[in-house]
Amino acid sequence: MSKNNTSTAAAQVLRPHTPLPAYYGDEADREQYLRRIFDDTAPDYDRIEKVLAFGSGRWYRHQALKRAQLAAGAAVLDVGIGTGLVAREALALTGPQGRVVGVDPSPGMMNEVALPGVELVCGRAEALPCESGSNDFLSMGYALRHITDVGAAFAEFHRVLRPGGRLLVLEITKPRGRVGTVLLKTYMRAVVPMIAAVVSRRRDTAELWRYYWDTIESCIPPESVLAALRAAGFEDVQRHVELGIFSEYTAVKPA
């Protein structure tokens, strides 16, 4: 590949957020950092998540999946399954005739998944270990900020969905107003890490939640996410927002 082609390919990569040198060096360091911190803090994740969401996270995830029209009997691929928080609600909605497969690059996180019947596969959003057109529904819960290339991931989402398949990407978005941003930043970067330091079993857990805020603050805007979904070939691309910060990106693969 020529130098010009290499530069063009690099320019086409859509990073989910600007680099955060306080945590890692180059992109290779970033992937190693994420693997380490998610593996190390996985046993604490669900406990801290309940603090973060004031105990309402399970109800909200269930409602978001319903709004995205997840149907009974669907074949679901949950990308970035983590500890299985979204997959648990998907199981409840798809019922015994459905199928849920979880993909995640962190073995530590997947070790915390306690959902009988859910198949777990180690993999990345940009190179899903799935056959083309093999899923009715694809979900991603709060993992968009941790992938390498948004455009490549969305292209993979489009590939593995059947025609007419539906997509739901959940993400926390920085509030538009200055006051809301300050309040959320204080909560995410100071209050939650302080609580995490007290109740967690792993010393890196507080750092994970500080990192969470920094990725939210530097994340690409919702308009870029919507544009990337359209560029990947999706239609009926929409964004629904709850409480000013919880973004639900939905889309459909053309039939």
TORKOL-4160 file (C-alpha; in steps of 0.2 Angstrom, whole numbers, padded with zeros to 4 digits, m for minus):
255
<pt num="1" X="0000" Y="0000" Z="0000"/>
<pt num="2" X="0007" Y="0017" Z="m0005"/>
<pt num="3" X="0010" Y="0031" Z="0008"/>
<pt num="4" X="m0005" Y="0041" Z="0002"/>
<pt num="5" X="m0017" Y="0026" Z="0003"/>
<pt num="6" X="m0011" Y="0022" Z="0020"/>
<pt num="7" X="m0014" Y="0040" Z="0026"/>
<pt num="8" X="m0031" Y="0040" Z="0018"/>
<pt num="9" X="m0036" Y="0023" Z="0027"/>
<pt num="10" X="m0030" Y="0031" Z="0043"/>
<pt num="11" X="m0040" Y="0046" Z="0040"/>
<pt num="12" X="m0056" Y="0036" Z="0038"/>
<pt num="13" X="m0055" Y="0028" Z="0055"/>
<pt num="14" X="m0068" Y="0036" Z="0066"/>
<pt num="15" X="m0062" Y="0036" Z="0084"/>
<pt num="16" X="m0076" Y="0036" Z="0097"/>
<pt num="17" X="m0066" Y="0050" Z="0107"/>
<pt num="18" X="m0050" Y="0060" Z="0107"/>
<pt num="19" X="m0035" Y="0051" Z="0114"/>
<pt num="20" X="m0033" Y="0052" Z="0133"/>
<pt num="21" X="m0014" Y="0052" Z="0137"/>
<pt num="22" X="m0017" Y="0052" Z="0155"/>
<pt num="23" X="m0022" Y="0034" Z="0154"/>
<pt num="24" X="m0012" Y="0027" Z="0139"/>
<pt num="25" X="0001" Y="0031" Z="0126"/>
<pt num="26" X="m0003" Y="0026" Z="0108"/>
<pt num="27" X="m0018" Y="0015" Z="0101"/>
<pt num="28" X="m0009" Y="m0001" Z="0105"/>
<pt num="29" X="m0007" Y="0005" Z="0123"/>
<pt num="30" X="m0025" Y="0010" Z="0124"/>
<pt num="31" X="m0031" Y="m0008" Z="0119"/>
<pt num="32" X="m0020" Y="m0016" Z="0132"/>
<pt num="33" X="m0026" Y="m0003" Z="0145"/>
<pt num="34" X="m0044" Y="m0007" Z="0142"/>
<pt num="35" X="m0041" Y="m0026" Z="0143"/>
<pt num="36" X="m0032" Y="m0024" Z="0159"/>
<pt num="37" X="m0044" Y="m0012" Z="0168"/>
<pt num="38" X="m0059" Y="m0021" Z="0163"/>
<pt num="39" X="m0052" Y="m0038" Z="0167"/>
<pt num="40" X="m0046" Y="m0032" Z="0184"/>
<pt num="41" X="m0062" Y="m0023" Z="0189"/>
<pt num="42" X="m0075" Y="m0035" Z="0183"/>
<pt num="43" X="m0080" Y="m0042" Z="0200"/>
<pt num="44" X="m0084" Y="m0024" Z="0206"/>
<pt num="45" X="m0093" Y="m0019" Z="0190"/>
<pt num="46" X="m0111" Y="m0023" Z="0194"/>
<pt num="47" X="m0110" Y="m0017" Z="0212"/>
<pt num="48" X="m0104" Y="0000" Z="0206"/>
<pt num="49" X="m0116" Y="0001" Z="0192"/>
<pt num="50" X="m0131" Y="0000" Z="0204"/>
<pt num="51" X="m0123" Y="0015" Z="0213"/>
<pt num="52" X="m0121" Y="0025" Z="0196"/>
<pt num="53" X="m0139" Y="0021" Z="0191"/>
<pt num="54" X="m0147" Y="0023" Z="0208"/>
<pt num="55" X="m0154" Y="0005" Z="0206"/>
<pt num="56" X="m0164" Y="0010" Z="0191"/>
<pt num="57" X="m0152" Y="0002" Z="0177"/>
<pt num="58" X="m0161" Y="m0014" Z="0175"/>
<pt num="59" X="m0178" Y="m0006" Z="0172"/>
<pt num="60" X="m0171" Y="0007" Z="0160"/>
<pt num="61" X="m0162" Y="m0006" Z="0150"/>
<pt num="62" X="m0178" Y="m0017" Z="0149"/>
<pt num="63" X="m0188" Y="m0002" Z="0143"/>
<pt num="64" X="m0175" Y="0003" Z="0130"/>
<pt num="65" X="m0175" Y="m0014" Z="0122"/>
<pt num="66" X="m0194" Y="m0013" Z="0121"/>
<pt num="67" X="m0193" Y="0004" Z="0113"/>
<pt num="68" X="m0181" Y="m0004" Z="0100"/>
<pt num="69" X="m0194" Y="m0017" Z="0097"/>
<pt num="70" X="m0185" Y="m0032" Z="0103"/>
<pt num="71" X="m0197" Y="m0046" Z="0099"/>
<pt num="72" X="m0200" Y="m0063" Z="0107"/>
<pt num="73" X="m0191" Y="m0077" Z="0098"/>
<pt num="74" X="m0177" Y="m0066" Z="0091"/>
<pt num="75" X="m0159" Y="m0071" Z="0089"/>
<pt num="76" X="m0150" Y="m0057" Z="0098"/>
<pt num="77" X="m0131" Y="m0052" Z="0097"/>
<pt num="78" X="m0126" Y="m0042" Z="0112"/>
<pt num="79" X="m0109" Y="m0033" Z="0108"/>
<pt num="80" X="m0099" Y="m0028" Z="0122"/>
<pt num="81" X="m0109" Y="m0039" Z="0134"/>
<pt num="82" X="m0098" Y="m0035" Z="0149"/>
<pt num="83" X="m0106" Y="m0043" Z="0164"/>
<pt num="84" X="m0122" Y="m0047" Z="0155"/>
<pt num="85" X="m0133" Y="m0032" Z="0161"/>
<pt num="86" X="m0141" Y="m0029" Z="0144"/>
<pt num="87" X="m0141" Y="m0047" Z="0139"/>
<pt num="88" X="m0151" Y="m0052" Z="0155"/>
<pt num="89" X="m0166" Y="m0040" Z="0149"/>
<pt num="90" X="m0164" Y="m0047" Z="0131"/>
<pt num="91" X="m0167" Y="m0064" Z="0138"/>
<pt num="92" X="m0183" Y="m0059" Z="0147"/>
<pt num="93" X="m0190" Y="m0051" Z="0131"/>
<pt num="94" X="m0185" Y="m0065" Z="0119"/>
<pt num="95" X="m0191" Y="m0079" Z="0129"/>
<pt num="96" X="m0187" Y="m0098" Z="0128"/>
<pt num="97" X="m0188" Y="m0097" Z="0109"/>
<pt num="98" X="m0175" Y="m0084" Z="0107"/>
<pt num="99" X="m0156" Y="m0084" Z="0107"/>
<pt num="100" X="m0144" Y="m0073" Z="0115"/>
<pt num="101" X="m0125" Y="m0072" Z="0110"/>
<pt num="102" X="m0113" Y="m0061" Z="0119"/>
<pt num="103" X="m0097" Y="m0054" Z="0112"/>
<pt num="104" X="m0083" Y="m0046" Z="0122"/>
<pt num="105" X="m0064" Y="m0044" Z="0122"/>
<pt num="106" X="m0063" Y="m0045" Z="0141"/>
<pt num="107" X="m0063" Y="m0063" Z="0148"/>
<pt num="108" X="m0063" Y="m0055" Z="0165"/>
<pt num="109" X="m0080" Y="m0047" Z="0161"/>
<pt num="110" X="m0087" Y="m0062" Z="0153"/>
<pt num="111" X="m0082" Y="m0073" Z="0168"/>
<pt num="112" X="m0095" Y="m0062" Z="0178"/>
<pt num="113" X="m0109" Y="m0067" Z="0166"/>
<pt num="114" X="m0121" Y="m0078" Z="0176"/>
<pt num="115" X="m0135" Y="m0081" Z="0162"/>
<pt num="116" X="m0139" Y="m0099" Z="0158"/>
<pt num="117" X="m0142" Y="m0101" Z="0140"/>
<pt num="118" X="m0132" Y="m0086" Z="0134"/>
<pt num="119" X="m0117" Y="m0091" Z="0123"/>
<pt num="120" X="m0101" Y="m0081" Z="0126"/>
<pt num="121" X="m0088" Y="m0077" Z="0112"/>
<pt num="122" X="m0072" Y="m0067" Z="0114"/>
<pt num="123" X="m0071" Y="m0055" Z="0100"/>
<pt num="124" X="m0071" Y="m0036" Z="0095"/>
<pt num="125" X="m0085" Y="m0025" Z="0088"/>
<pt num="126" X="m0074" Y="m0022" Z="0073"/>
<pt num="127" X="m0072" Y="m0040" Z="0068"/>
<pt num="128" X="m0087" Y="m0050" Z="0075"/>
<pt num="129" X="m0085" Y="m0069" Z="0075"/>
<pt num="130" X="m0103" Y="m0071" Z="0067"/>
<pt num="131" X="m0110" Y="m0076" Z="0051"/>
<pt num="132" X="m0117" Y="m0063" Z="0039"/>
<pt num="133" X="m0136" Y="m0061" Z="0042"/>
<pt num="134" X="m0137" Y="m0072" Z="0057"/>
<pt num="135" X="m0145" Y="m0061" Z="0069"/>
<pt num="136" X="m0162" Y="m0052" Z="0071"/>
<pt num="137" X="m0157" Y="m0039" Z="0084"/>
<pt num="138" X="m0140" Y="m0032" Z="0089"/>
<pt num="139" X="m0137" Y="m0022" Z="0105"/>
<pt num="140" X="m0123" Y="m0013" Z="0112"/>
<pt num="141" X="m0124" Y="m0006" Z="0130"/>
<pt num="142" X="m0112" Y="0008" Z="0135"/>
<pt num="143" X="m0097" Y="0001" Z="0125"/>
<pt num="144" X="m0097" Y="0012" Z="0110"/>
<pt num="145" X="m0083" Y="0023" Z="0119"/>
<pt num="146" X="m0072" Y="0008" Z="0121"/>
<pt num="147" X="m0070" Y="0002" Z="0103"/>
<pt num="148" X="m0057" Y="0007" Z="0091"/>
<pt num="149" X="m0066" Y="0012" Z="0075"/>
<pt num="150" X="m0085" Y="0017" Z="0075"/>
<pt num="151" X="m0087" Y="0016" Z="0056"/>
<pt num="152" X="m0079" Y="m0002" Z="0056"/>
<pt num="153" X="m0090" Y="m0008" Z="0070"/>
<pt num="154" X="m0106" Y="m0001" Z="0062"/>
<pt num="155" X="m0101" Y="m0010" Z="0046"/>
<pt num="156" X="m0100" Y="m0026" Z="0055"/>
<pt num="157" X="m0116" Y="m0023" Z="0064"/>
<pt num="158" X="m0124" Y="m0021" Z="0047"/>
<pt num="159" X="m0116" Y="m0037" Z="0040"/>
<pt num="160" X="m0121" Y="m0048" Z="0054"/>
<pt num="161" X="m0140" Y="m0042" Z="0055"/>
<pt num="162" X="m0152" Y="m0050" Z="0043"/>
<pt num="163" X="m0162" Y="m0039" Z="0031"/>
<pt num="164" X="m0175" Y="m0030" Z="0042"/>
<pt num="165" X="m0164" Y="m0033" Z="0058"/>
<pt num="166" X="m0164" Y="m0020" Z="0071"/>
<pt num="167" X="m0150" Y="m0011" Z="0081"/>
<pt num="168" X="m0150" Y="m0003" Z="0098"/>
<pt num="169" X="m0134" Y="0006" Z="0104"/>
<pt num="170" X="m0135" Y="0013" Z="0122"/>
<pt num="171" X="m0123" Y="0026" Z="0127"/>
<pt num="172" X="m0121" Y="0040" Z="0140"/>
<pt num="173" X="m0120" Y="0057" Z="0132"/>
<pt num="174" X="m0113" Y="0073" Z="0139"/>
<pt num="175" X="m0127" Y="0085" Z="0143"/>
<pt num="176" X="m0128" Y="0100" Z="0131"/>
<pt num="177" X="m0130" Y="0113" Z="0145"/>
<pt num="178" X="m0115" Y="0119" Z="0155"/>
<pt num="179" X="m0123" Y="0116" Z="0172"/>
<pt num="180" X="m0129" Y="0099" Z="0168"/>
<pt num="181" X="m0111" Y="0095" Z="0162"/>
<pt num="182" X="m0103" Y="0101" Z="0178"/>
<pt num="183" X="m0116" Y="0091" Z="0188"/>
<pt num="184" X="m0113" Y="0075" Z="0179"/>
<pt num="185" X="m0094" Y="0077" Z="0178"/>
<pt num="186" X="m0094" Y="0080" Z="0197"/>
<pt num="187" X="m0104" Y="0064" Z="0200"/>
<pt num="188" X="m0095" Y="0053" Z="0188"/>
<pt num="189" X="m0077" Y="0059" Z="0191"/>
<pt num="190" X="m0078" Y="0063" Z="0210"/>
<pt num="191" X="m0093" Y="0055" Z="0219"/>
<pt num="192" X="m0094" Y="0038" Z="0210"/>
<pt num="193" X="m0075" Y="0035" Z="0211"/>
<pt num="194" X="m0075" Y="0039" Z="0229"/>
<pt num="195" X="m0089" Y="0027" Z="0233"/>
<pt num="196" X="m0080" Y="0014" Z="0222"/>
<pt num="197" X="m0065" Y="0016" Z="0232"/>
<pt num="198" X="m0075" Y="0012" Z="0248"/>
<pt num="199" X="m0085" Y="m0003" Z="0242"/>
<pt num="200" X="m0074" Y="m0011" Z="0229"/>
<pt num="201" X="m0063" Y="m0026" Z="0230"/>
<pt num="202" X="m0051" Y="m0020" Z="0217"/>
<pt num="203" X="m0040" Y="m0005" Z="0218"/>
<pt num="204" X="m0042" Y="0000" Z="0200"/>
<pt num="205" X="m0061" Y="0001" Z="0201"/>
<pt num="206" X="m0061" Y="0020" Z="0205"/>
<pt num="207" X="m0050" Y="0023" Z="0191"/>
<pt num="208" X="m0061" Y="0014" Z="0179"/>
<pt num="209" X="m0076" Y="0026" Z="0183"/>
<pt num="210" X="m0065" Y="0042" Z="0182"/>
<pt num="211" X="m0060" Y="0035" Z="0165"/>
<pt num="212" X="m0078" Y="0033" Z="0161"/>
<pt num="213" X="m0082" Y="0051" Z="0163"/>
<pt num="214" X="m0066" Y="0056" Z="0153"/>
<pt num="215" X="m0072" Y="0046" Z="0138"/>
<pt num="216" X="m0090" Y="0053" Z="0139"/>
<pt num="217" X="m0083" Y="0071" Z="0140"/>
<pt num="218" X="m0072" Y="0068" Z="0125"/>
<pt num="219" X="m0084" Y="0057" Z="0115"/>
<pt num="220" X="m0089" Y="0061" Z="0097"/>
<pt num="221" X="m0106" Y="0070" Z="0096"/>
<pt num="222" X="m0122" Y="0061" Z="0093"/>
<pt num="223" X="m0123" Y="0069" Z="0076"/>
<pt num="224" X="m0107" Y="0059" Z="0071"/>
<pt num="225" X="m0114" Y="0043" Z="0078"/>
<pt num="226" X="m0130" Y="0045" Z="0068"/>
<pt num="227" X="m0120" Y="0050" Z="0052"/>
<pt num="228" X="m0109" Y="0034" Z="0054"/>
<pt num="229" X="m0125" Y="0023" Z="0056"/>
<pt num="230" X="m0132" Y="0030" Z="0039"/>
<pt num="231" X="m0115" Y="0028" Z="0031"/>
<pt num="232" X="m0114" Y="0010" Z="0036"/>
<pt num="233" X="m0130" Y="0007" Z="0026"/>
<pt num="234" X="m0144" Y="0008" Z="0040"/>
<pt num="235" X="m0160" Y="0016" Z="0038"/>
<pt num="236" X="m0173" Y="0024" Z="0050"/>
<pt num="237" X="m0159" Y="0030" Z="0060"/>
<pt num="238" X="m0165" Y="0039" Z="0076"/>
<pt num="239" X="m0159" Y="0045" Z="0093"/>
<pt num="240" X="m0170" Y="0044" Z="0108"/>
<pt num="241" X="m0164" Y="0053" Z="0124"/>
<pt num="242" X="m0169" Y="0050" Z="0142"/>
<pt num="243" X="m0165" Y="0062" Z="0156"/>
<pt num="244" X="m0154" Y="0072" Z="0144"/>
<pt num="245" X="m0140" Y="0060" Z="0145"/>
<pt num="246" X="m0145" Y="0042" Z="0141"/>
<pt num="247" X="m0145" Y="0041" Z="0122"/>
<pt num="248" X="m0153" Y="0026" Z="0113"/>
<pt num="249" X="m0147" Y="0025" Z="0095"/>
<pt num="250" X="m0159" Y="0014" Z="0084"/>
<pt num="251" X="m0158" Y="0009" Z="0066"/>
<pt num="252" X="m0164" Y="m0005" Z="0054"/>
<pt num="253" X="m0155" Y="m0014" Z="0041"/>
<pt num="254" X="m0165" Y="m0012" Z="0024"/>
<pt num="255" X="m0176" Y="m0027" Z="0020"/>
